[in-house]
């Protein structure tokens, strides 16, 4: 009776270890996929910031040109 109980306990420990290892492996794979996705989002965010800075500089330049044209029109109108 004791030998059978020991065999069952050992079998349960082995099955539990295999189950835990499998679960840990797939959890690790999911975290790796999430890390890759986050790296892609980070790159996209950096590109968005760079594009926004370029647009802001272009808008500033265009505002200066519009101000110069307005000043020219005011001087011609007077």
KESE-565598 format. One record per residue: x, y, z of N, C-alpha, C in turn; residue in three letters. Coordinates in Angstrom, 1 decimal, padded with zeros to 4 digits. Layout:
# residues N
((X,Y,Z),(X,Y,Z),(X,Y,Z),'ALA')
...
END
This chain:
# residues 78
((000.8,-001.2,000.0),(000.0,000.0,000.0),(000.9,001.3,000.0),'UNK')
((001.9,001.3,000.8),(002.8,002.4,000.8),(003.5,002.6,-000.5),'UNK')
((004.0,001.5,-001.1),(004.7,001.7,-002.4),(003.8,002.3,-003.5),'UNK')
((002.5,001.9,-003.5),(001.6,002.4,-004.5),(001.3,003.9,-004.2),'UNK')
((001.2,004.3,-003.0),(001.0,005.7,-002.6),(002.2,006.6,-003.0),'UNK')
((003.4,006.0,-002.8),(004.6,006.7,-003.2),(004.7,006.9,-004.7),'UNK')
((004.3,005.9,-005.4),(004.3,005.9,-006.9),(003.3,007.0,-007.4),'UNK')
((002.2,007.0,-006.8),(001.2,008.0,-007.2),(001.7,009.4,-006.9),'UNK')
((002.3,009.6,-005.7),(002.8,011.0,-005.4),(003.9,011.4,-006.3),'UNK')
((004.8,010.5,-006.7),(005.9,010.8,-007.6),(005.3,011.1,-009.0),'UNK')
((004.3,010.4,-009.4),(003.7,010.6,-010.7),(003.0,012.0,-010.7),'UNK')
((002.3,012.4,-009.6),(001.7,013.7,-009.5),(002.7,014.8,-009.5),'UNK')
((003.9,014.6,-008.8),(004.9,015.6,-008.8),(005.5,015.8,-010.2),'UNK')
((005.7,014.7,-010.9),(006.3,014.8,-012.3),(005.3,015.5,-013.2),'UNK')
((004.0,015.1,-013.2),(003.0,015.7,-014.0),(002.8,017.2,-013.7),'UNK')
((002.9,017.5,-012.4),(002.8,018.9,-012.0),(004.0,019.7,-012.5),'UNK')
((005.2,019.2,-012.4),(006.3,019.9,-012.9),(006.3,020.1,-014.4),'UNK')
((005.8,019.1,-015.1),(005.7,019.3,-016.6),(004.7,020.3,-016.9),'UNK')
((003.5,020.3,-016.2),(002.5,021.3,-016.4),(003.0,022.7,-016.1),'UNK')
((003.7,022.8,-015.0),(004.2,024.1,-014.6),(005.2,024.6,-015.6),'UNK')
((006.1,023.8,-016.1),(007.1,024.1,-017.1),(006.4,024.6,-018.4),'UNK')
((005.4,023.8,-018.8),(004.7,024.2,-020.1),(004.0,025.5,-019.9),'UNK')
((003.4,025.8,-018.8),(002.7,027.0,-018.6),(003.7,028.2,-018.6),'UNK')
((004.8,028.0,-017.9),(005.8,029.0,-017.8),(006.4,029.3,-019.2),'UNK')
((006.6,028.3,-020.0),(007.1,028.5,-021.4),(006.2,029.3,-022.2),'UNK')
((004.9,029.0,-022.2),(004.0,029.8,-023.0),(003.7,031.2,-022.5),'UNK')
((003.8,031.4,-021.2),(003.8,032.7,-020.6),(005.0,033.5,-021.1),'UNK')
((006.2,032.9,-021.1),(007.4,033.6,-021.6),(007.2,034.0,-023.0),'UNK')
((006.7,033.1,-023.9),(006.5,033.4,-025.3),(005.5,034.6,-025.5),'UNK')
((004.5,034.6,-024.6),(003.5,035.7,-024.7),(004.2,037.0,-024.3),'UNK')
((005.0,037.0,-023.3),(005.7,038.2,-022.9),(006.7,038.7,-024.0),'UNK')
((007.3,037.8,-024.6),(008.3,038.1,-025.7),(007.5,038.8,-026.9),'UNK')
((006.3,038.3,-027.2),(005.5,038.8,-028.3),(005.1,040.2,-027.9),'UNK')
((004.7,040.4,-026.6),(004.3,041.7,-026.1),(005.5,042.7,-026.2),'UNK')
((006.7,042.3,-025.9),(007.8,043.1,-025.9),(008.1,043.6,-027.4),'UNK')
((008.0,042.7,-028.3),(008.2,043.0,-029.7),(007.1,044.1,-030.1),'UNK')
((005.9,043.9,-029.7),(004.8,044.8,-030.1),(005.1,046.2,-029.4),'UNK')
((005.6,046.2,-028.2),(005.8,047.5,-027.5),(007.0,048.2,-028.2),'UNK')
((008.0,047.4,-028.7),(009.1,048.1,-029.4),(008.6,048.7,-030.7),'UNK')
((007.7,048.0,-031.4),(007.1,048.6,-032.6),(006.3,049.9,-032.2),'UNK')
((005.5,049.9,-031.1),(004.8,051.1,-030.7),(005.7,052.2,-030.4),'UNK')
((006.8,051.9,-029.7),(007.8,052.9,-029.3),(008.4,053.5,-030.5),'UNK')
((008.7,052.7,-031.5),(009.3,053.3,-032.8),(008.3,054.2,-033.5),'UNK')
((007.0,053.7,-033.5),(006.0,054.5,-034.1),(005.8,055.9,-033.4),'UNK')
((005.9,055.8,-032.0),(005.7,057.1,-031.3),(006.9,058.0,-031.5),'UNK')
((008.1,057.5,-031.6),(009.3,058.3,-031.9),(009.1,059.0,-033.3),'UNK')
((008.6,058.2,-034.3),(008.4,058.8,-035.6),(007.4,059.8,-035.6),'UNK')
((006.3,059.6,-034.8),(005.3,060.6,-034.7),(005.8,061.9,-034.1),'UNK')
((006.6,061.8,-033.1),(007.2,063.0,-032.5),(008.1,063.7,-033.4),'UNK')
((008.9,063.0,-034.2),(009.8,063.6,-035.2),(009.0,064.3,-036.3),'UNK')
((007.9,063.7,-036.7),(007.1,064.3,-037.8),(006.4,065.5,-037.2),'UNK')
((005.9,065.5,-036.0),(005.3,066.6,-035.4),(006.2,067.8,-035.2),'UNK')
((007.5,067.5,-034.9),(008.5,068.6,-034.8),(008.7,069.2,-036.1),'UNK')
((008.8,068.4,-037.2),(009.0,068.9,-038.5),(007.8,069.7,-039.0),'UNK')
((006.6,069.3,-038.7),(005.5,070.1,-039.1),(005.4,071.4,-038.3),'UNK')
((005.8,071.3,-037.1),(005.8,072.5,-036.3),(006.8,073.6,-036.8),'UNK')
((007.9,073.1,-037.2),(008.9,074.0,-037.8),(008.4,074.6,-039.1),'UNK')
((007.8,073.8,-040.0),(007.2,074.2,-041.2),(006.1,075.2,-041.0),'UNK')
((005.3,075.0,-040.0),(004.2,075.9,-039.7),(004.7,077.2,-039.2),'UNK')
((005.8,077.2,-038.5),(006.4,078.4,-038.0),(007.0,079.2,-039.2),'UNK')
((007.6,078.5,-040.1),(008.1,079.2,-041.3),(007.0,079.8,-042.2),'UNK')
((005.9,079.1,-042.3),(004.8,079.6,-043.1),(004.1,080.7,-042.4),'UNK')
((004.0,080.7,-041.1),(003.5,081.9,-040.4),(004.3,083.1,-040.6),'UNK')
((005.6,083.0,-040.6),(006.5,084.1,-040.9),(006.3,084.6,-042.3),'UNK')
((006.1,083.7,-043.3),(005.8,084.2,-044.7),(004.5,084.9,-044.8),'UNK')
((003.5,084.4,-044.1),(002.2,085.0,-044.1),(002.2,086.4,-043.5),'UNK')
((003.0,086.5,-042.4),(003.1,087.8,-041.8),(003.8,088.8,-042.7),'UNK')
((004.8,088.3,-043.5),(005.5,089.2,-044.4),(004.6,089.6,-045.6),'UNK')
((003.8,088.7,-046.0),(002.8,089.1,-047.1),(001.8,090.0,-046.6),'UNK')
((001.3,089.9,-045.4),(000.4,090.8,-044.8),(001.0,092.2,-044.7),'UNK')
((002.2,092.2,-044.2),(002.9,093.5,-044.1),(003.0,094.2,-045.4),'UNK')
((003.4,093.4,-046.5),(003.5,093.9,-047.8),(002.2,094.4,-048.3),'UNK')
((001.1,093.7,-048.1),(-000.2,094.2,-048.5),(-000.7,095.4,-047.8),'UNK')
((-000.4,095.5,-046.5),(-000.7,096.7,-045.7),(000.1,097.9,-046.2),'UNK')
((001.4,097.7,-046.6),(002.2,098.8,-047.1),(001.7,099.3,-048.5),'UNK')
((001.2,098.4,-049.3),(000.7,098.7,-050.6),(-000.7,099.4,-050.5),'UNK')
((-001.5,099.0,-049.5),(-002.8,099.5,-049.3),(-002.8,100.9,-048.8),'UNK')
((-001.8,101.3,-048.1),(-001.7,102.6,-047.5),(-001.3,103.6,-048.4),'UNK')
END
